[in-house]
Amino acid sequence: MDATTLARCTNARLDRAQRFAEPLTAAMAEFGIGKPSRQTMFLANIGHESGGLHYTVELWGPTEQQRRYEGRKDLGNTQPGDGFRYRGRGLIQTTGRCSYAALKEPLGVDYVADPERFGNTVDACRSACYFWMAHNLSAVADTGDFDGVCDLINRGRKTAAVGDSNGYAERFAFWKAAKAALGVA
């Protein structure tokens, strides 16, 4: 995908789209996000999740919610400093020691040992595409269920009302732009 099209699909500045175009295109091919209907939903969601391809590392206040990452056993954050160390990274924010560890085998990188690497362009792209594949989001996208895709990216909020996902209005606007850019009806 060329940078101009990627920028239109994700609301990214052109310089950011230029940085991400090649590694994101390669990662989408690697993880089966090839159909334009899948790509539109994927790109709309990463556009929202990353602030238009701007952020690959969670901004850290720390906010009250971020302070709660510390010591959360459900995230695997058992060591002092794990909350910050394993804060959200990637184009779809992966958070917590357990989630970082789970990517070692499928992506071939020990992100627990090298969490900073997770924020680089190639790893941010591959992790987001792997998330998409691992959560079977292509099958959901193939049914045309944009709301379902958004809910699953927001940690399985299947009980949420349609349009109730975090940032849904922005995601929907990006989806419309991506469909126009990729020529999807």
VENSUL-V51447 format. One line per field, one symbol per residue. ss: DSSP state (H for helix, E for strand, L for the rest). psi: psi as a letter, one per 30 degrees, with the letter a starting at -180 (. if undefined). burial: 1 if it has 16 or more other ideal C-beta (glycine too) atoms within 10 Angstrom, else 0. A space follows every 50 residues. Layout:
ss: ???
psi: ???
burial: ???
//
This chain:
ss: LLHHHHHHHHLLLHHHHHHHHHHHHHHHHHLLLLLHHHHHHHHHHHHHHL LLLLLLELLLLLLHHHHLLLLLHHHLLLLLLHHHHLLLELLLLELLHHHH HHHHHHHLLLLLLLHHHHHLHHHHHHHHHHHHHHLLHHHHHHLLLHHHHH HHHLLLLLLLLLLLLLLHHHHHHHHHHHHHHHLLL
psi: kleeeeeeffhlleeeeeefeeeeeeeeeeggiekeeeeeeeeeefeeeg hhgekfkkkkdkleeeefekgjeffgifkkfeeeehlkllfjjkkkeeee effeeefgkifefifefffleeeeeeeeeeeeefghfeeeeffgieeeee eeehhhhffklkgglkgeeeeeeeeeeeeeeghk.
burial: 10101111111100011111111110110010100011111111111111 01101111000000010011010011100001111111111111111111 01100000101100100110101111111111001011011000111111 11110000000000101100110110111011000
//
